[in-house]
Every structure is written in structure tokens, then in C-alpha cells.
């Protein structure tokens, strides 16, 4: 009986030691890389963790400073899932929203706008996340 327990424990330890090498666990970079076509730049780009994280930080520091509930500037409340993936692409492609027209986007470089677009695209209303209740229907 003791030999069976020792064998089972040895196998479990070996499995746990090799598990990170198999790619089953997500890495620190955020897991798999997804790709998307961006009509604004006419390029296909990787939605990498570092880009979407940068986009998140830019979104929080630039967009959410005006687009929050009860703001006094008259800016519409905005959240990541306020639009679909196609809707966010349209916003950044046509640039026909008030923020772009009044020069608020001028303080961001084109690369920073791409990061914000990537972040919003990855969190849009029609994205599916198996870990969220929204995805259950």
C-alpha cells in the first residue's frame, strides 16, 4: 500500500513539475495571441497583452476622465462594452465622434490611438468571455 502511495505521489509531483512546460497554463503575457484586422490602418495586428494593457491605461487616463456617469461636461457615459467590435472599429476609422472632432484625441499619437482601439475592441459588447456571466446568455 505504501509503495502505491509513493508511486502516485511521484507521478503527481512529476506532472506538476512538467505542467508549466506544456503550455496548458497561460503565461504572464496573457495567454494566446489573437489577431484582428484594423480598418483604420488597413493592417492586421496582434492583440497582445502588452498592447491591450497599454490601451487600458490610456483609456482610463484619457477617456474615462470625461466619459463617466454624472460628468458635468456632457460627455456620454462610456464603458468598454458600450459598442460592438465593429462599432469600436468604426469610431476609430471614421473619427466622427465629438472627442475626435474637438481635438481631445490630438494629445494621443496614432500608435496610442491604436492601443486604445485594440483594448476597446478586445472588450467590446460582442466578445465572448467564458469566465463572465454576460457570456451565459
Buried (B, 14 or more C-beta within 10 A) or exposed (E): EEEEEEEEEEEEEEEEEEEEEEEEEEEEEBEEEBEBEBEBBEEEBEBBBEBBBBBBBBBEEBBBEBBEEEEEEEBEEBEBBBBBBEBBBBBBBEEEBEBBEEEBBEEBEEEBBBBBBBBBBBBBBEBEEEEEEEEEE
